[in-house]
Amino acid sequence: MLKKLPQGAATFCGRGLAFIHGTHIVMKVCPECSQWNAPEAADRGVCGWCAYVPSCEDVEPAVVFDAAA
């Protein structure tokens, strides 16, 4: 059973970078090969380099740091 996906910036067990919109995953950086994803592949939610398909079970909210003042 799938957990409720966090909305906005997310990682996959602390690796990679994705943005979640509803149930749609846009994967910008692959957690498997660490490559920056091509826009077409990112919108499909897969890695254009290694063909990694993310698991919804691995999605975690990304940590956002405040800029130093």
ChimeraX commands (.cxc) that place a marker at each C-alpha (Angstrom):
marker #1 position 0.00,0.00,0.00 radius 0.5
marker #1 position 1.34,3.43,-0.93 radius 0.5
marker #1 position 1.89,6.05,1.68 radius 0.5
marker #1 position 0.72,9.62,1.18 radius 0.5
marker #1 position 3.34,11.35,-0.96 radius 0.5
marker #1 position 4.91,14.56,0.38 radius 0.5
marker #1 position 4.21,17.56,-1.85 radius 0.5
marker #1 position 6.97,19.81,-3.22 radius 0.5
marker #1 position 10.68,19.01,-3.03 radius 0.5
marker #1 position 11.51,15.40,-2.17 radius 0.5
marker #1 position 14.35,12.87,-2.13 radius 0.5
marker #1 position 14.52,9.09,-2.35 radius 0.5
marker #1 position 15.87,7.88,1.02 radius 0.5
marker #1 position 17.96,11.06,1.17 radius 0.5
marker #1 position 19.37,10.79,-2.37 radius 0.5
marker #1 position 18.46,12.48,-5.64 radius 0.5
marker #1 position 15.99,15.34,-6.08 radius 0.5
marker #1 position 12.40,15.29,-7.20 radius 0.5
marker #1 position 9.33,17.48,-7.08 radius 0.5
marker #1 position 5.97,15.91,-6.25 radius 0.5
marker #1 position 2.75,17.40,-7.62 radius 0.5
marker #1 position -0.23,15.32,-6.48 radius 0.5
marker #1 position 0.76,11.81,-7.55 radius 0.5
marker #1 position 3.11,13.02,-10.33 radius 0.5
marker #1 position 6.87,12.69,-9.67 radius 0.5
marker #1 position 9.29,14.92,-11.59 radius 0.5
marker #1 position 12.75,13.44,-10.97 radius 0.5
marker #1 position 15.45,16.11,-11.48 radius 0.5
marker #1 position 18.48,14.19,-10.07 radius 0.5
marker #1 position 18.60,10.39,-10.10 radius 0.5
marker #1 position 19.22,8.77,-6.69 radius 0.5
marker #1 position 20.82,5.73,-8.33 radius 0.5
marker #1 position 23.41,7.23,-10.71 radius 0.5
marker #1 position 23.39,10.87,-9.42 radius 0.5
marker #1 position 23.03,12.29,-12.93 radius 0.5
marker #1 position 21.02,15.46,-13.63 radius 0.5
marker #1 position 18.01,14.26,-15.62 radius 0.5
marker #1 position 16.93,15.47,-19.07 radius 0.5
marker #1 position 13.64,17.45,-18.92 radius 0.5
marker #1 position 11.72,14.88,-21.00 radius 0.5
marker #1 position 12.77,11.99,-18.75 radius 0.5
marker #1 position 12.29,14.07,-15.57 radius 0.5
marker #1 position 8.66,14.76,-16.50 radius 0.5
marker #1 position 8.09,11.02,-17.03 radius 0.5
marker #1 position 9.55,10.34,-13.57 radius 0.5
marker #1 position 12.35,8.04,-14.75 radius 0.5
marker #1 position 16.11,8.48,-15.18 radius 0.5
marker #1 position 17.17,9.15,-18.75 radius 0.5
marker #1 position 20.67,7.80,-17.97 radius 0.5
marker #1 position 20.19,4.52,-16.08 radius 0.5
marker #1 position 16.41,4.00,-16.50 radius 0.5
marker #1 position 15.83,4.04,-12.71 radius 0.5
marker #1 position 12.13,4.08,-11.82 radius 0.5
marker #1 position 11.51,5.55,-8.36 radius 0.5
marker #1 position 9.59,3.67,-5.70 radius 0.5
marker #1 position 6.90,5.65,-3.90 radius 0.5
marker #1 position 7.98,3.85,-0.72 radius 0.5
marker #1 position 11.38,5.63,-0.87 radius 0.5
marker #1 position 10.02,9.19,-1.22 radius 0.5
marker #1 position 10.85,11.54,1.67 radius 0.5
marker #1 position 10.38,15.32,2.00 radius 0.5
marker #1 position 13.56,17.23,1.13 radius 0.5
marker #1 position 15.30,19.18,3.88 radius 0.5
marker #1 position 15.25,22.92,3.20 radius 0.5
marker #1 position 17.94,25.04,4.82 radius 0.5
marker #1 position 17.54,28.78,5.40 radius 0.5
marker #1 position 20.19,30.98,3.80 radius 0.5
marker #1 position 22.66,32.49,6.27 radius 0.5
marker #1 position 21.75,36.06,7.05 radius 0.5
marker link #1:1,2 radius 0.2
marker link #1:2,3 radius 0.2
marker link #1:3,4 radius 0.2
marker link #1:4,5 radius 0.2
marker link #1:5,6 radius 0.2
marker link #1:6,7 radius 0.2
marker link #1:7,8 radius 0.2
marker link #1:8,9 radius 0.2
marker link #1:9,10 radius 0.2
marker link #1:10,11 radius 0.2
marker link #1:11,12 radius 0.2
marker link #1:12,13 radius 0.2
marker link #1:13,14 radius 0.2
marker link #1:14,15 radius 0.2
marker link #1:15,16 radius 0.2
marker link #1:16,17 radius 0.2
marker link #1:17,18 radius 0.2
marker link #1:18,19 radius 0.2
marker link #1:19,20 radius 0.2
marker link #1:20,21 radius 0.2
marker link #1:21,22 radius 0.2
marker link #1:22,23 radius 0.2
marker link #1:23,24 radius 0.2
marker link #1:24,25 radius 0.2
marker link #1:25,26 radius 0.2
marker link #1:26,27 radius 0.2
marker link #1:27,28 radius 0.2
marker link #1:28,29 radius 0.2
marker link #1:29,30 radius 0.2
marker link #1:30,31 radius 0.2
marker link #1:31,32 radius 0.2
marker link #1:32,33 radius 0.2
marker link #1:33,34 radius 0.2
marker link #1:34,35 radius 0.2
marker link #1:35,36 radius 0.2
marker link #1:36,37 radius 0.2
marker link #1:37,38 radius 0.2
marker link #1:38,39 radius 0.2
marker link #1:39,40 radius 0.2
marker link #1:40,41 radius 0.2
marker link #1:41,42 radius 0.2
marker link #1:42,43 radius 0.2
marker link #1:43,44 radius 0.2
marker link #1:44,45 radius 0.2
marker link #1:45,46 radius 0.2
marker link #1:46,47 radius 0.2
marker link #1:47,48 radius 0.2
marker link #1:48,49 radius 0.2
marker link #1:49,50 radius 0.2
marker link #1:50,51 radius 0.2
marker link #1:51,52 radius 0.2
marker link #1:52,53 radius 0.2
marker link #1:53,54 radius 0.2
marker link #1:54,55 radius 0.2
marker link #1:55,56 radius 0.2
marker link #1:56,57 radius 0.2
marker link #1:57,58 radius 0.2
marker link #1:58,59 radius 0.2
marker link #1:59,60 radius 0.2
marker link #1:60,61 radius 0.2
marker link #1:61,62 radius 0.2
marker link #1:62,63 radius 0.2
marker link #1:63,64 radius 0.2
marker link #1:64,65 radius 0.2
marker link #1:65,66 radius 0.2
marker link #1:66,67 radius 0.2
marker link #1:67,68 radius 0.2
marker link #1:68,69 radius 0.2
view
